[in-house]
Amino acid sequence: MADNLTSRKQDYSQWYNDLVLKGGLAEHSDVRGCMVIKPYGYALWENMRDVLDKMFKDTGHQNAYFPLFIPKSYLSKEASHVEGFAKECAVVTHYRLKNAPDGSGVIVDPDAKLEEELIVRPTSETIIWSTYKGWVQSYRDLPILVNQWANVVRWEMRTRLFLRTAEFLWQEGHTAHATKEEAIAETVQMLDVYATFVEEYMALPVIKGVKTANERFAGAEDTYCIEALMQDGKALQAGTSHFLGQNFAKAFDVKFADKNNNIEYVWATSWGVSTRLIGALIMAHSDDEGLVMPPRIAPLQVVIVPIYNKDADARQKIDDKANALVKELRAQGIRVKYDNDDTTRPGWKFAEYELRGVPVRIALGARDLENNVAEVARRDEKTKASVSLDGLTAHVDNLLQEIQSNMYNKALAFRNEHITKVDNWDDFVKTLDEKTGFVAAHWDGTAETEDKIKDLTKATIRCIPLNNEQEAGVCVLTGKPSTQHVLFARAY
Amino acid sequence: MADNLTSRKQDYSQWYNDLVLKGGLAEHSDVRGCMVIKPYGYALWENMRDVLDKMFKDTGHQNAYFPLFIPKSYLSKEASHVEGFAKECAVVTHYRLKNAPDGSGVIVDPDAKLEEELIVRPTSETIIWSTYKGWVQSYRDLPILVNQWANVVRWEMRTRLFLRTAEFLWQEGHTAHATKEEAIAETVQMLDVYATFVEEYMALPVIKGVKTANERFAGAEDTYCIEALMQDGKALQAGTSHFLGQNFAKAFDVKFADKNNNIEYVWATSWGVSTRLIGALIMAHSDDEGLVMPPRIAPLQVVIVPIYNKDADARQKIDDKANALVKELRAQGIRVKYDNDDTTRPGWKFAEYELRGVPVRIALGARDLENNVAEVARRDEKTKASVSLDGLTAHVDNLLQEIQSNMYNKALAFRNEHITKVDNWDDFVKTLDEKTGFVAAHWDGTAETEDKIKDLTKATIRCIPLNNEQEAGVCVLTGKPSTQHVLFARAY
C-alpha cells in the first residue's frame, strides 16, 4: 500500500490527504466542504471523546443539548461575535419543498419562507446564553457547568479534511459564574484539561498561552490556547478556552442576585476542541508508510496476523494460539484483532496495518509456535523482535506504554528543536523560511505590527506563553520597546 | 413540588409537560419546535445511548458520521422517499450574511445564494447511499454495517417535547448486503435489539410487528416496528427497522460483483430510535408525584438525604456514615448522590427526588444511626422501610433490580389488560373510546378501509404482530373476508 502514498518530502499536503483517505479515516462527501468520517476515523474520535468526556465530568461538568439553529438576530446581539461568525454561515430561509410544476423534482416552496432566517450554529454562545437567562436568578443557580457534544457549520471557502471543513464535530463548554475570578479559574482549568489530554493521550506536546487581541475569539475578553507543532514546521491551534467576561450576559441580559441581594451580570467562559485534533494527530506523528496512532487512543492497538503454510494441522494450532492470545490481551483491556482473513496475504496485511498506524503487530507462524515465540513489530520505530510466547501479554502491555512515551518524546524533541529565539528581522524571516517552527521574538504589542508581520511573512502570533519570561528588548520589526518574546509561526 | 403538578386525571397532556419541565429533562427553546435537553434529560439519553451503542457493536456494527446537509436533488432520487420527507424540512439557500446597509443588524447576502439548495437531513438514506456507491464494488465489500448518532430535523407544525420536535437526536443504522435474505435477517435482528433494549432497560413491554403499506417508511419495502402502550391507552411507536429492498441501491446506482462475477444491486436496511423514547419512558411509568425512572438507565439510582438535628457531633456522624455508604454503593457500580446541601430542608429534597424519579431514597438521621438502620424508600411503590445498615448495599442492589422488574411487570399487566379482541364495529368504537388501548380486529387488508377507519376513529393499524395467528374472519368495518386480527390504536 505504502507504494501509492505520496511522501512528506514530495508533497506534504498531498501526503496528508493520502493518509486520511487511504488510511480509511475520512473522505469528501458530495456536499461541498462536508466530510464523511469513516468507521476507523470515527472510532478514533470516539476514543478521544470518551477520554475528554470523563475529564469534563471529573471536573464537575454535565452534558446538555441546545438547538442546531440560531435566530439570525441573536448573532447580532454581541457586537464582535457577529463580526466573527455571521459572515460565512449556512442560512435556513424556508421550511418546505414542493413538487416542481414541470415534474422535474422538488423546488423550494416560496410560501414557506421563515419570518426570521435561522443560522446553522457556527458556535452556540448566543442560543445558550439566551437559555441561561431562564436558568439564573440567584447565586444559588451558579455556577452552571455545561458541555455540549455537537456538530457545527462554518462556511469555509477552502476546506481540508479534518483541518478545516464546513461541518465539523466538536464539544463546546459553556459555563456561568458569580465572579470574574471564578470564571478565569475555570478558563485556565479547562485549558489544562486540554493540554493534559493532548499531551498524555495524543502524545503531542503543546504550549499553553494567551492569544493577542487580533487572534482572540469573537466575543471573548481573553482567549487561552494550546499550540502544537506539525512535522512541516507549521503550528496548529489544538484547543481554545475563552474568558468571555460579561459580554454575553450583557447581550442576553443574564443577571443574578448575589448573597447581599445585589443584582450583577453573570461571568462566562466557553471552551472547545474539535475533529481538527485528528488532523493534528496525523500531521504530528505519521510517516511515509502511513498513520502512526498513539496507543492510548488507537482504535486498534494490536493486530495479530497468522503466517499460514499449507499444513492444515499447523494452521489449526496457529488459530488456537492466536485466539487464546486475543482473549488474554482483551482481558488486559487491550484492543486487539485477529486478522485471519483468507483472501489477503500476510504481506498485504502488514502494509495495510502499517498504513492504518496500528501500534503493535504480532505475526504468528508454524515455526514461531515450534520455538514458542512470536514476531512482534512496533509501528513507531518500525522494528521487530522475536518474543517468547510466555508472558507475551505483559510484554505487549509494556510495549504499548513505551510506544506512547516514545511518540511523545520524539514530538517533544522535534518541537523543542523548533523553537528559535531571534532578535532581528533578517533572522526572523530566515528562520521562518528555512528552519520553520516557532520563532520567539520581541514584538511591540500593537495590532498594526502584528498585521504587518503577517502580511510580510504569513506568520501570526500563535500565543504569548503563560508565565512568559519578562525581559526588555526591541520589536523585531519596528524596533520599538518590548517586554517579552512572543511565539510566531505559520499555522494551519 | 408535587403540589404544582397537574394530575393525569386532570389533564394528561399537561401532566406530561409538567413532568418534562419540572422534572428538569427539557424545555422549549427560542427556536420554534426545537428543544433544549437539560443535563438531567441528557444524562438519561447518554445512558440509553451507551447501552444501545454497545448492543450495536456487539452485533458487529461500527459508527460513522455523514454530512448534516443533503443536496435537494438527492431527495428526489427515490420516488416515495421524497414524498415522505421533502415536504416539511429546513432548507439552506444561502451561505453568507452581511451588515444591513441601515446598520440594523445582519441580513442575508443575496450574492451568496447556493446553486443547489441543501436540506438539513430529516434522515440520511440518500446521502449515505450516495457514499456507499464509492465503497462497494464486490461482494468482499459487503456487508456494510454502519450506524450514525446524529441530530435530524423535520419541520413539524405541532411539536411536543421529546415526542415530536423539529430537531431531535437519534441513531440511524444503514446496512448494505449481498442478498435479500441477509438484509431481512438484519432488519429483524435490529428489531430484536430494540425490543430487548426497551423491555430490559426501559422496563417497557413492546409488541413486535410489521407496518401496513400506509404506515411504512417512505422508501421501504417493509417496516418492522415495536409498539408500546402509554398510560392513557394510546400507543407509541418506539422504534422501527426497515427492509429497504434495492430501492436506494437503484436510486444511487450501487452495484456489486458477486462471487460468480454477476453484477447485482445491493440490498439495504435502515433502523432508528430517537429521543422520542424518553417521551415513552415518561408516559409509561410516571405518576402524579413525578417521574419514575427505571433503575438500569436512571441518571441517578440512589439519593441519600441526611436528617440533621442541631447537634454538630451527630451531624458529623451522619456525614461520615453517608460518605462511607456512597463509597460502598459506587464500588458496586451504583449511581448515587449524597445531598447534604444545607440550603434546603429534607422534605423539600424528598419531593424533589420524587419528582425526578430517583428509584431509591435513603434517609439517615441521628436516631437511625443509634439503631443502626436507615429509612429506605422506593419510588415505584412509594413505600418505605427501616433497613439495617449492615448489608445495606446488597439490600439496595437487590431493591434496584426488584424495582426494575416491578416496573416492567406493572407496565406489562397494564398493556395486556389493554389488548382487546373485538369482532364488530360497535365494540371496536366503544373499546377505543372507553377502554382505550390496542384493539385487535379483523381487517380486509386494503388501504382504503384502513384510511376510512382512521377518518372515523383516529385509530391506525399499529402493526400486524410477528407470527400473528391466522384465522378466517370478516373485516370489522366492511365485512369482507380477513385472515387475521391486526392491532389498531390511537397513537402518539
Interface residues (C-beta under 8 A of the other chain):
Chain A: E27 S29 D30 V31 C34 M35 V36 I37 K38 P39 G41 Y42 A43 W45 E46 Q62 N63 A64 Y65 F66 P67 L68 F69 I70 P71 K72 S73 Y74 L75 S76 V82 A86 K87 E88 C89 A90 V91 V92 T93 H94 Y95 R96 L97 K98 G105 V106 V108 E117 L118 I119 V120 I127 S130 T131 G134 R140 V146 A150 N151 V153 W155 E167 L169 T343
Chain B: E27 S29 D30 V31 C34 M35 V36 I37 K38 P39 G41 Y42 A43 W45 E46 Q62 N63 A64 Y65 F66 P67 L68 F69 I70 P71 K72 S73 Y74 L75 S76 V82 A86 K87 E88 C89 A90 V91 V92 T93 H94 Y95 R96 L97 K98 G105 V106 V108 E117 L118 I119 V120 I127 S130 T131 G134 R140 V146 A150 N151 V153 W155 E167 L169 T343
